[in-house]
Amino acid sequence: MALIELQRYAEVLARRNDPAAVELAALIWRLYCSLKQLEQAPTADNPADGAPATIL
């Protein structure tokens, strides 16, 4: 649910005429993209495509 909120904030801020708001929207969008990648990343318990889990 938090990712949806970040996406909404980024979209709302990006539409403003204030350069600071647009810059904040870009920062929020990068955060959203990073968190989305982490959400989709394989875990040791559930490796993607049968790849072996590595223990660090």
C-alpha positions as CSV (number, residue, x, y, z in Angstrom):
1,M,0.0,0.0,0.0
2,A,2.9,2.4,0.7
3,L,4.2,2.1,-2.8
4,I,0.8,3.2,-4.2
5,E,0.9,6.2,-2.0
6,L,4.4,7.1,-3.1
7,Q,3.3,6.8,-6.7
8,R,0.3,9.1,-6.1
9,Y,2.5,11.7,-4.3
10,A,4.9,11.7,-7.2
11,E,2.2,12.2,-9.8
12,V,0.5,15.0,-7.9
13,L,3.8,16.9,-7.2
14,A,4.9,16.4,-10.8
15,R,1.9,18.4,-12.1
16,R,2.7,21.5,-10.0
17,N,4.3,24.6,-11.5
18,D,6.7,24.8,-8.6
19,P,10.3,23.6,-9.5
20,A,10.9,22.4,-6.0
21,A,7.7,20.3,-6.1
22,V,8.8,18.8,-9.4
23,E,12.2,18.0,-8.0
24,L,10.6,16.4,-5.0
25,A,8.4,14.4,-7.3
26,A,11.5,13.1,-9.1
27,L,13.1,12.1,-5.8
28,I,9.9,10.3,-4.7
29,W,9.7,8.5,-8.0
30,R,13.3,7.2,-7.7
31,L,12.5,6.0,-4.2
32,Y,9.3,4.3,-5.5
33,C,11.3,2.6,-8.3
34,S,14.0,1.4,-5.9
35,L,11.4,0.0,-3.4
36,K,9.5,-1.7,-6.2
37,Q,12.6,-3.5,-7.3
38,L,13.3,-4.6,-3.8
39,E,9.7,-5.9,-3.5
40,Q,10.1,-8.0,-6.6
41,A,13.6,-9.2,-5.8
42,P,14.1,-12.9,-5.1
43,T,14.7,-13.9,-1.5
44,A,16.8,-16.8,-0.1
45,D,13.5,-18.6,0.6
46,N,12.1,-18.1,-2.8
47,P,14.9,-17.7,-5.5
48,A,13.8,-16.6,-8.9
49,D,13.8,-19.1,-11.9
50,G,15.3,-21.9,-9.8
51,A,18.6,-20.0,-9.3
52,P,20.5,-21.4,-6.3
53,A,20.2,-19.3,-3.1
54,T,23.5,-17.8,-2.0
55,I,24.4,-17.4,1.6
56,L,26.6,-14.4,2.4
